[in-house]
Amino acid sequence: MNFNLKNDQQEMFDLALKFAKNEMIPVAREHDEKETFPKAIIEKAWELGFVNTCLPTEVGGNGFGLLDAVTIGEALSYGCMGMYTSIMCNDLALTPIVIGGSTEQKEKFLKPFTEKPILASFCLTEPGSGSDAAGLKTTIKDNGDHYLLNGSKMWITNAGYADLLLVYCTIDPNLKHKGICALVVPAHLEGITLGKKEEKMGQRCSDTRSVQFENVKVPKENLLGKEGDGWKIAMKTLDHSRPLVSSIALGGARRAIECATEYAKERKQFGVPIAKHQAIQFMLADMTMKLDASRLLVQKAAWQADEGIPNTRAASAGKAMAADSCMQITTDAVQIFGGYGYSREYPVEKLMRDAKLIQIYEGTSQIQRLVIAKDILGK
Ligand SMILES: Cc1cc2nc3c(=O)[nH]c(=O)nc-3n(C[C@H](O)[C@H](O)[C@H](O)COP(=O)(O)OP(=O)(O)OC[C@H]3O[C@@H](n4cnc5c(N)ncnc54)[C@H](O)[C@@H]3O)c2cc1C
């Protein structure tokens, strides 16, 4: 076994971390306060090859593996978790096409993403179906050479800026998993309307909205696979994307530990730096153990995917561990900063707010445990 990153992975990580420190961190607070979308950052990240990491070389992508992508994700999330959520959302939305698309569909829908910095959204969640994703109610009806798409999606990342929507819908809600379809929908078709930008606790620069579809005419050739293949495509996509989302937790936790360590060495109470107090030392030790353990699980889940080894359980374990650890680590960082940690002048309160989302999206921490338990106990 070898736990080291390969040379090119280390170089990518270093480059991404430099970008995070020099380009993302200086503007992250302002984007958070004003809730503005970090378009310029995403465009620069695209130039450097940090966006669309999942795209294969056949369509002009850089052909990165998932472990490469997770490495980049940790570095960029160190800069800002919200910005990286918007960056990795393209991987989430385009992976279904990589998994379930025909050669023509890949060429048509994926290639433009390698040519210009455009965005895509993954539309699974609905107002009435979140964890129970198979309970979705958005429908398609066969209407000759096209489908008529009707329904509502909720909490859709990047929706306000997306050119392409990957929409999960059903031919009949009563069929549950068996009726679900994955449909590629150009975002500017007639009948699509967007809700207002959600006002969020954290990751406030990322754009999150509802999307409504009213009799939207979508060409039949935009269906991935056959009618009813959507659930399988969605589940395979989550196996791929959960390690990426977990990398957000790794980056946020890494930054929180660094901030807290620096502060603990400087801040003096009772005549000594607080780092001299064993209680603070133990917190820093626990935070570091949690991050190291999380990284091992997440990287293993990514490595399994790259090796073609089924990674559903590993991806869920990595996600639950990394998300829950990041929440604890960022909360502890605020604690180490004391009253100053509660102030917006210091970076750690934002880290704590941003971290909370990772326990919720792409399957809550409870749902990850259900996936793991199902794997242990059998269906
Ligand atoms: C900022 C943001 C961005 C998002 N981006 C996207 C996106 O781009 N695309 C997309 O499709 N979705 C997106 N989501 C939606 C996200 O994936 C859902 O919010 C998430 O899956 C949870 O669904 P829910 O909010 O409906 O909660 P619910 O499913 O209603 O869950 C509520 C609570 O009940 C618990 N719970 C539910 N069922 C069970 C069970 N069987 N056992 C134990 N506990 C259970 C949950 O863990 C949770 O604690 C986003 C959400 C947010 C907040």
The ligand as an SDF file (V2000), in Angstrom:
LIG
                    3D

 53 58  0  0  0  0  0  0  0  0999 V2000
  -28.1630   24.5750   -0.4390 C   0  0  0  0  0  0  0  0  0  0  0  0
  -28.7190   23.3080   -1.0070 C   0  0  0  0  0  0  0  0  0  0  0  0
  -28.3260   22.9060   -2.2840 C   0  0  0  0  0  0  0  0  0  0  0  0
  -28.8800   21.7490   -2.8360 C   0  0  0  0  0  0  0  0  0  0  0  0
  -28.5620   21.4190   -4.1520 N   0  0  0  0  0  0  0  0  0  0  0  0
  -29.2570   20.4290   -4.7600 C   0  0  0  0  0  0  0  0  0  0  0  0
  -29.1050   20.1970   -6.1730 C   0  0  0  0  0  0  0  0  0  0  0  0
  -28.2970   20.8240   -6.8520 O   0  0  0  0  0  0  0  0  0  0  0  0
  -29.8770   19.2370   -6.7540 N   0  0  0  0  0  0  0  0  0  0  0  0
  -30.7810   18.5030   -6.0430 C   0  0  0  0  0  0  0  0  0  0  0  0
  -31.4500   17.6660   -6.6480 O   0  0  0  0  0  0  0  0  0  0  0  0
  -30.9460   18.6920   -4.7010 N   0  0  0  0  0  0  0  0  0  0  0  0
  -30.2140   19.6500   -4.0640 C   0  0  0  0  0  0  0  0  0  0  0  0
  -30.3890   19.8830   -2.7140 N   0  0  0  0  0  0  0  0  0  0  0  0
  -31.4000   19.1040   -1.9820 C   0  0  0  0  0  0  0  0  0  0  0  0
  -30.8050   18.1410   -0.9590 C   0  0  0  0  0  0  0  0  0  0  0  0
  -30.1860   17.0720   -1.5980 O   0  0  0  0  0  0  0  0  0  0  0  0
  -31.9630   17.7450   -0.0110 C   0  0  0  0  0  0  0  0  0  0  0  0
  -32.2360   18.8810    0.7800 O   0  0  0  0  0  0  0  0  0  0  0  0
  -31.6000   16.5530    0.8340 C   0  0  0  0  0  0  0  0  0  0  0  0
  -31.5230   15.3780    0.0720 O   0  0  0  0  0  0  0  0  0  0  0  0
  -32.6240   16.3380    1.9720 C   0  0  0  0  0  0  0  0  0  0  0  0
  -33.9240   16.3750    1.5120 O   0  0  0  0  0  0  0  0  0  0  0  0
  -35.0190   17.3030    2.2560 P   0  0  0  0  0  0  0  0  0  0  0  0
  -34.4250   18.6580    2.3700 O   0  0  0  0  0  0  0  0  0  0  0  0
  -36.2870   17.1840    1.5060 O   0  0  0  0  0  0  0  0  0  0  0  0
  -35.1300   16.7100    3.6890 O   0  0  0  0  0  0  0  0  0  0  0  0
  -36.0890   15.4550    4.1450 P   0  0  0  0  0  0  0  0  0  0  0  0
  -35.9050   14.3170    3.2110 O   0  0  0  0  0  0  0  0  0  0  0  0
  -37.4650   15.9690    4.3600 O   0  0  0  0  0  0  0  0  0  0  0  0
  -35.4150   15.1010    5.5300 O   0  0  0  0  0  0  0  0  0  0  0  0
  -35.6610   15.8260    6.7310 C   0  0  0  0  0  0  0  0  0  0  0  0
  -34.9400   15.1050    7.8680 C   0  0  0  0  0  0  0  0  0  0  0  0
  -35.4530   13.7760    8.0140 O   0  0  0  0  0  0  0  0  0  0  0  0
  -34.4000   12.8320    7.9130 C   0  0  0  0  0  0  0  0  0  0  0  0
  -34.8880   11.6230    7.2500 N   0  0  0  0  0  0  0  0  0  0  0  0
  -35.6350   11.5200    6.1240 C   0  0  0  0  0  0  0  0  0  0  0  0
  -35.8910   10.2510    5.8290 N   0  0  0  0  0  0  0  0  0  0  0  0
  -35.2800    9.5010    6.7710 C   0  0  0  0  0  0  0  0  0  0  0  0
  -35.1580    8.0990    7.0160 C   0  0  0  0  0  0  0  0  0  0  0  0
  -35.6860    7.1830    6.1920 N   0  0  0  0  0  0  0  0  0  0  0  0
  -34.4550    7.6930    8.0890 N   0  0  0  0  0  0  0  0  0  0  0  0
  -33.8660    8.5890    8.9320 C   0  0  0  0  0  0  0  0  0  0  0  0
  -33.9460    9.9340    8.7540 N   0  0  0  0  0  0  0  0  0  0  0  0
  -34.6420   10.3840    7.6840 C   0  0  0  0  0  0  0  0  0  0  0  0
  -33.3000   13.5240    7.1150 C   0  0  0  0  0  0  0  0  0  0  0  0
  -32.0280   12.9650    7.3670 O   0  0  0  0  0  0  0  0  0  0  0  0
  -33.4360   14.9540    7.6310 C   0  0  0  0  0  0  0  0  0  0  0  0
  -32.7380   15.0740    8.8300 O   0  0  0  0  0  0  0  0  0  0  0  0
  -29.8010   20.9790   -2.1130 C   0  0  0  0  0  0  0  0  0  0  0  0
  -30.1430   21.3800   -0.8040 C   0  0  0  0  0  0  0  0  0  0  0  0
  -29.6380   22.5150   -0.2550 C   0  0  0  0  0  0  0  0  0  0  0  0
  -30.0640   22.9280    1.1350 C   0  0  0  0  0  0  0  0  0  0  0  0
  1  2  1  0
  2  3  1  0
  2 52  2  0
  3  4  2  0
  4  5  1  0
  4 50  1  0
  5  6  2  0
  6  7  1  0
  6 13  1  0
  7  8  2  0
  7  9  1  0
  9 10  1  0
 10 11  2  0
 10 12  1  0
 12 13  2  0
 13 14  1  0
 14 15  1  0
 14 50  1  0
 15 16  1  0
 16 17  1  0
 16 18  1  0
 18 19  1  0
 18 20  1  0
 20 21  1  0
 20 22  1  0
 22 23  1  0
 23 24  1  0
 24 25  2  0
 24 26  1  0
 24 27  1  0
 27 28  1  0
 28 29  2  0
 28 30  1  0
 28 31  1  0
 31 32  1  0
 32 33  1  0
 33 34  1  0
 33 48  1  0
 34 35  1  0
 35 36  1  0
 35 46  1  0
 36 37  1  0
 36 45  1  0
 37 38  2  0
 38 39  1  0
 39 40  1  0
 39 45  2  0
 40 41  1  0
 40 42  2  0
 42 43  1  0
 43 44  2  0
 44 45  1  0
 46 47  1  0
 46 48  1  0
 48 49  1  0
 50 51  2  0
 51 52  1  0
 52 53  1  0
M  END
$$$$
